Amino acid sequence: MARAGIWLTLDPASVDASAVAWVLAASALVLFMTPGVAFFYGGMVRSRHVLGMLMQNLAAMALVSLTWVLVGFSLAFGGGSGVIGDLRFAGLRSMTAAVPGFAGSHALAVPPILFAAFQMMFAVITPALITGATADRWRFESFIAFVPLWLILVYAPIAHWVFSPVGWAARWGALDFAGGTVVHANAGAAGLAMALVLGRRRGWPKTPMRAHNLPLTVIGAAILWFGWFGFNAGSALRADSVAAFAFVNTNTAAAAALVSWSLFEWLRFGKPTTLGAASGAVSGLVAITPCAGYVTPLASVGIGLLTGVVCAGAVTFKVWFLVDDALDVVGVHLVGGVLGTLALGLFATTSINSLGANGLFSGGGYGLLGRQLVTVVAVAAYSFVATYLLGRGLERFLGTRVTARQEAEGLDLALHGESGYELDGTVQDVRI
């Protein structure tokens, strides 16, 4: 993550106190996004499954954090062949050593331990995003096994390709400011794979499965919008003008996508919906993520407007293909991540980030656009295939899907022995 795909490492003399303060704050903001995902998705499921969704996201925070410390960071950012890193940083040891590829004039302005912490928050949210595609039907035991295995087998290699300066995509010159490929296209492709492994929710698509608590979803979207400033502006790894542009571009694209998604609904269905507005904002945040520190604010308007319309249309495809992507992870994160990655090849300009590259509309030709296309296709294809195989393996050895009775009863009671909403006798009497 960084600026321009030319990645940084520690020279003690280069540590900047302002950068340390900013990245510490940004790391906390990014972690806060995972509870935001939990609320965003939790409000969209049926009431008997809300705690099941929250629990999966809480579990992801814990499981990824531990796996990242033990081996994840090392596999993502250790030296290697360009496909996956080594174990030199396992257990977060050797945190005074240089991170491979981050050297010279591009040395990290923060200590490697802080860089590892910041990257950990990105790793945490990525499998949490997958849970939207698999809502209402994933066995908790299987999910617990899935998360650390997926982090090691899927997330770490892809992060190494793109985020590590010694990864093959980064060396080739592909750009991803804050995770359009590593986080969003990756999570979207993985969500599609697991939706296929688990199969459709019983009754879908004939039975209406409406969101049970849209205010909760809006709260989640607001938390995501707020935390995304750390996600994108924090990826500058300094408190500088690149971070400022990333901040403004993030807000601008979210606003533009909210408007265009709502207008799409208004024209197509006669009414703009609250769920559509929230989803539109998130789609804009997804699409600007790879571009945030490389494009102008005006470009971010165009990226957001286009993304809102395209993603609003894309979420209808699941019904055509009878793929039960329950909460539109594919339509928002895969489609939005791909759009943003390709938009970078069009709109990137070195006038915003001198360490970046010029896209097609800035006189850079088709080179960057081609690299972006190959990289995002490689990421999505690897993520889909590897996740599908992992899901099938877990299905064989552990079982991945809850029983029909558990699904009907609800994940909250069946798997966790709790209910998200308890109405005491007094409340019930008043309602009667």
C-alpha positions in Angstrom: 0.0 0.0 0.0 1.7 2.9 -0.5 2.4 5.3 -3.0 2.9 4.1 -6.4 3.7 0.6 -5.9 7.3 1.6 -5.0 7.3 0.3 -1.5 9.0 1.4 1.7 11.2 0.0 4.5 12.7 1.1 7.8 15.7 3.3 8.0 15.7 4.4 11.7 16.7 7.9 10.7 13.7 8.2 8.4 11.0 7.5 11.0 8.7 10.5 11.1 6.7 11.2 14.3 3.8 12.7 12.4 3.6 9.7 10.2 3.6 7.4 13.2 0.8 9.3 14.8 -1.3 9.3 11.6 -0.8 5.5 10.8 -1.6 4.6 14.4 -4.9 6.5 14.1 -5.5 5.1 10.6 -5.0 1.5 11.9 -7.6 2.0 14.5 -10.0 3.4 11.9 -9.5 0.4 9.7 -10.2 -2.0 12.5 -13.4 -0.1 13.3 -14.6 -0.9 9.8 -15.0 -4.6 10.6 -17.7 -3.9 13.2 -19.1 -1.6 10.6 -19.3 -4.5 8.2 -21.0 -6.6 10.9 -23.7 -3.9 11.4 -24.1 -3.3 7.7 -24.6 -7.0 6.9 -26.4 -7.6 10.2 -29.2 -5.2 9.4 -29.7 -6.8 6.0 -30.2 -10.4 7.1 -33.4 -11.7 8.7 -33.8 -11.1 12.4 -33.1 -14.7 13.5 -29.7 -14.6 11.9 -28.3 -11.2 13.1 -26.1 -12.5 15.9 -24.8 -15.2 13.6 -23.5 -12.5 11.3 -22.1 -10.4 14.1 -20.4 -13.4 15.6 -18.7 -14.3 12.3 -17.3 -10.8 12.0 -16.1 -10.8 15.6 -14.4 -14.2 15.1 -12.7 -12.9 12.0 -11.2 -10.0 14.0 -9.7 -12.5 16.5 -8.6 -15.3 14.1 -7.0 -13.1 11.5 -5.2 -11.0 14.1 -3.6 -14.2 15.6 -2.8 -15.7 12.2 -1.3 -12.5 11.0 1.1 -12.2 13.9 2.1 -15.9 13.7 2.7 -16.2 9.9 0.4 -14.0 7.9 2.6 -10.8 7.8 5.7 -12.8 7.0 4.1 -14.7 4.1 2.7 -11.4 2.7 5.8 -9.2 3.1 8.8 -11.5 3.6 11.2 -12.0 0.8 10.5 -14.7 -1.8 10.1 -15.6 -5.4 7.5 -13.0 -6.1 4.6 -15.5 -5.4 4.7 -15.8 -1.6 7.0 -14.5 1.1 9.2 -16.5 3.5 9.0 -16.9 7.3 11.6 -14.4 8.4 9.0 -12.3 10.3 7.0 -15.2 11.7 5.7 -14.3 15.2 6.6 -10.7 14.3 10.2 -11.2 15.2 13.0 -9.2 13.6 10.9 -6.1 13.5 14.0 -4.0 13.4 15.1 -5.5 10.1 14.3 -4.1 6.8 11.1 -5.3 5.1 12.2 -6.6 1.7 11.8 -4.1 -1.1 11.3 -1.1 1.2 14.7 0.6 0.9 16.7 3.7 0.1 14.8 6.8 -0.7 11.6 5.0 -0.3 12.2 3.9 3.3 9.2 3.5 5.6 8.5 6.6 7.6 7.0 4.3 10.3 8.6 1.4 12.2 8.0 -2.1 10.6 5.9 -3.2 13.6 3.4 -0.4 12.9 3.4 -1.2 9.2 2.6 -4.8 10.2 -0.2 -3.6 12.4 -1.7 -1.4 9.7 -1.6 -4.2 7.2 -3.2 -6.5 9.7 -6.3 -4.4 9.8 -6.7 -4.9 6.0 -6.3 -8.6 6.4 -9.0 -8.6 9.2 -11.7 -7.0 7.1 -11.2 -9.1 3.9 -12.7 -12.4 5.1 -15.3 -10.4 7.0 -16.6 -9.1 3.7 -17.0 -12.7 2.4 -19.7 -13.3 5.1 -22.2 -11.2 3.2 -22.3 -13.7 0.3 -22.8 -16.7 2.6 -25.3 -15.2 5.1 -27.8 -17.4 7.0 -26.2 -20.8 6.2 -22.5 -21.2 7.1 -21.7 -23.6 10.0 -19.7 -21.7 12.6 -17.2 -24.5 13.1 -16.4 -24.5 9.4 -16.1 -20.8 9.4 -13.6 -20.9 12.2 -11.5 -23.3 10.3 -11.9 -21.4 7.0 -10.6 -18.0 8.2 -7.0 -18.9 9.1 -6.6 -21.3 6.2 -7.9 -18.8 3.8 -5.6 -16.1 5.1 -2.6 -18.3 4.6 -3.6 -19.9 1.3 -5.4 -17.0 -0.4 -5.0 -13.6 1.2 -1.2 -13.8 2.0 -0.1 -14.8 -1.5 -2.3 -12.1 -3.2 -1.1 -9.4 -0.7 2.5 -10.5 -1.6 1.8 -10.2 -5.3 0.4 -6.6 -5.1 1.3 -5.0 -1.8 4.9 -6.3 -1.3 7.5 -4.5 -3.5 9.0 -7.9 -4.3 5.8 -9.4 -5.5 5.4 -10.1 -9.2 2.6 -7.6 -9.8 4.3 -4.8 -7.9 7.6 -5.4 -9.7 5.7 -5.3 -13.0 4.3 -1.9 -12.2 0.7 -2.7 -11.3 -0.8 -0.2 -8.8 -3.2 -0.6 -5.9 -3.2 2.3 -3.5 -5.3 0.6 -0.7 -6.7 -2.7 -1.8 -9.0 -2.7 -4.8 -7.5 -6.0 -5.8 -6.1 -7.4 -2.6 -9.2 -6.7 -0.5 -12.2 -6.1 -2.6 -11.8 -8.1 -5.9 -10.3 -10.9 -3.7 -13.2 -10.9 -1.2 -15.8 -10.6 -4.0 -14.4 -13.6 -5.9 -14.0 -15.6 -2.7 -17.6 -14.7 -1.7 -18.8 -16.0 -5.1 -16.9 -19.3 -4.6 -18.3 -19.9 -1.1 -21.9 -19.0 -2.2 -21.5 -21.8 -4.8 -20.1 -24.2 -2.2 -22.8 -23.6 0.3 -25.7 -23.4 -2.2 -28.8 -21.2 -2.0 -30.7 -20.3 1.1 -33.8 -22.5 1.4 -36.6 -20.7 -0.3 -34.5 -18.3 -2.3 -35.3 -16.6 -4.7 -39.0 -17.3 -4.5 -39.4 -16.4 -0.8 -38.8 -12.7 0.0 -35.9 -12.3 2.3 -36.0 -8.6 3.2 -33.6 -6.7 5.4 -34.9 -6.8 9.0 -33.3 -3.6 10.4 -32.3 -1.0 7.8 -31.3 1.6 10.5 -28.7 -0.9 11.6 -27.5 -1.2 8.0 -27.2 2.6 7.7 -25.2 2.8 11.0 -22.9 0.2 9.5 -22.5 2.1 6.3 -21.7 5.3 8.2 -19.1 3.5 10.2 -17.6 2.1 7.0 -17.6 5.6 5.4 -15.8 7.0 8.5 -13.3 4.2 8.8 -12.5 4.3 5.1 -10.6 7.5 5.6 -8.1 5.5 7.5 -8.3 2.7 4.9 -7.4 5.0 2.0 -5.7 8.1 3.4 -3.8 6.0 5.8 -2.3 4.1 2.9 -0.1 7.0 2.1 1.8 6.0 5.2 2.5 9.7 5.8 0.6 12.8 6.8 1.2 14.6 3.5 -0.6 15.9 0.3 -1.1 12.4 -1.1 -3.0 11.4 2.1 -5.0 14.6 1.7 -6.0 13.8 -1.9 -6.8 10.2 -0.9 -9.1 11.6 1.9 -11.0 14.0 -0.4 -11.2 11.4 -3.2 -12.6 8.8 -0.8 -15.4 11.1 0.3 -16.1 12.4 -3.2 -16.5 9.0 -4.8 -18.7 7.7 -2.0 -21.0 10.7 -2.4 -21.2 10.4 -6.2 -21.9 6.7 -6.1 -24.7 7.2 -3.5 -26.3 9.8 -5.8 -26.0 7.6 -9.0 -27.2 4.4 -7.3 -30.2 6.3 -5.9 -31.0 7.9 -9.3 -30.8 4.5 -10.9 -33.3 3.1 -8.5 -35.6 6.1 -8.8 -35.7 5.9 -12.6 -36.0 2.1 -12.7 -38.4 1.5 -9.8 -39.9 4.9 -9.1 -38.5 5.1 -5.6 -35.0 5.5 -4.2 -34.4 3.2 -1.3 -32.4 3.6 1.9 -30.7 0.3 1.3 -29.7 1.4 -2.2 -28.3 4.7 -0.9 -26.2 2.8 1.7 -25.0 0.3 -0.9 -24.2 3.0 -3.3 -22.0 4.8 -0.9 -20.1 1.5 -0.1 -19.7 0.8 -3.9 -18.1 4.2 -4.4 -15.8 3.6 -1.5 -14.8 0.2 -3.0 -14.1 1.6 -6.4 -12.0 4.6 -5.2 -9.9 2.4 -3.0 -7.2 1.4 -5.6 -7.3 4.9 -7.1 -7.4 7.2 -4.0 -3.9 8.4 -4.0 -3.4 8.6 -7.7 -6.3 10.5 -9.2 -7.8 14.0 -9.1 -11.0 14.8 -7.2 -12.7 15.4 -10.5 -11.8 11.9 -11.6 -13.2 10.6 -8.4 -16.6 12.1 -9.2 -16.6 10.2 -12.5 -15.5 7.0 -10.9 -18.2 7.3 -8.2 -21.0 8.1 -10.7 -20.1 5.2 -13.0 -19.7 2.7 -10.1 -23.0 3.5 -8.5 -24.9 2.7 -11.8 -22.8 -0.3 -12.7 -23.0 -1.9 -9.3 -26.7 -1.2 -9.0 -27.2 -3.1 -12.2 -24.8 -5.9 -11.3 -26.6 -6.9 -8.1 -29.5 -8.1 -10.3 -27.3 -10.7 -12.0 -27.4 -13.2 -9.1 -31.1 -13.8 -9.8 -30.4 -14.4 -13.5 -27.7 -17.0 -12.7 -29.5 -18.3 -9.5 -26.3 -17.7 -7.4 -27.3 -16.7 -3.9 -24.9 -14.0 -3.1 -27.1 -13.0 -0.2 -25.9 -9.5 0.5 -24.4 -8.5 -2.9 -20.7 -9.0 -2.1 -20.1 -9.9 -5.8 -22.1 -7.0 -7.2 -20.5 -4.4 -4.9 -17.0 -5.6 -4.0 -15.9 -7.7 -7.0 -17.5 -5.5 -9.6 -16.5 -2.3 -7.7 -13.0 -3.5 -7.1 -12.5 -4.4 -10.8 -14.0 -1.1 -11.9 -11.7 0.9 -9.6 -8.6 -1.1 -10.6 -9.3 -0.4 -14.3 -10.2 3.2 -13.7 -6.8 3.7 -12.2 -5.3 2.7 -15.6 -7.4 5.4 -17.1 -7.2 8.3 -14.6 -3.9 8.0 -12.7 -1.7 11.0 -12.9 1.7 11.8 -11.5 0.5 15.4 -10.8 -1.2 13.9 -7.7 1.4 11.3 -6.8 4.9 11.6 -8.4 5.6 8.0 -7.4 2.7 6.7 -9.4 2.2 6.6 -13.2 0.1 8.3 -15.9 -2.9 6.5 -17.1 -4.4 6.5 -20.5 -6.2 9.9 -20.1 -3.0 11.5 -18.8 -0.9 10.5 -21.8 0.5 7.3 -20.4 -0.8 5.1 -23.1 -2.3 1.6 -22.6 0.6 0.1 -20.6 -0.8 0.8 -17.1 -4.3 -0.2 -18.1 -3.1 -3.5 -19.4 -1.1 -4.2 -16.2 -4.2 -3.4 -14.1 -6.4 -5.7 -16.2 -4.0 -8.7 -16.0 -3.5 -8.2 -12.3 -7.1 -8.0 -11.3 -8.0 -11.0 -13.5 -5.2 -13.0 -11.9 -6.3 -12.0 -8.4 -10.0 -12.8 -9.0 -9.2 -16.1 -10.7 -6.8 -17.3 -8.1 -9.1 -16.3 -5.3 -12.1 -18.0 -6.8 -10.4 -21.3 -7.6 -8.4 -21.5 -4.3 -11.4 -20.6 -2.2 -13.7 -23.0 -4.0 -11.2 -25.8 -3.4 -10.8 -24.9 0.2 -14.5 -24.7 0.7 -15.0 -28.1 -0.9 -12.3 -29.6 1.3 -13.9 -28.2 4.5 -17.3 -29.5 3.3 -15.9 -33.0 3.1 -14.1 -33.0 6.4 -16.2 -30.7 8.6 -19.4 -29.9 6.7 -20.0 -26.3 5.7 -23.7 -25.8 5.8 -26.1 -25.7 8.7 -29.0 -28.2 8.7 -32.5 -27.3 7.4 -33.8 -27.2 10.9 -31.0 -24.9 12.1 -31.5 -22.5 9.2 -35.2 -22.4 9.9 -34.7 -21.8 13.6 -32.0 -19.2 12.9 -28.3 -19.1 13.4 -28.7 -17.1 16.6 -30.5 -19.7 18.6 -29.2 -22.8 16.8 -25.5 -22.0 16.9 -25.1 -19.5 19.7 -28.0 -20.1 22.0 -29.0 -16.4 21.9 -31.6 -14.1 20.3 -30.8 -10.7 18.9 -34.1 -9.3 20.0 -35.8 -10.2 23.3 -39.2 -8.6 24.0 -40.3 -8.9 27.6 -43.9 -9.4 28.7 -44.5 -5.7 29.3 -43.5 -4.7 25.8 -45.5 -7.4 24.3 -48.6 -6.4 26.3 -48.3 -2.8 25.3 -48.1 -3.8 21.6 -51.1 -6.0 22.0 
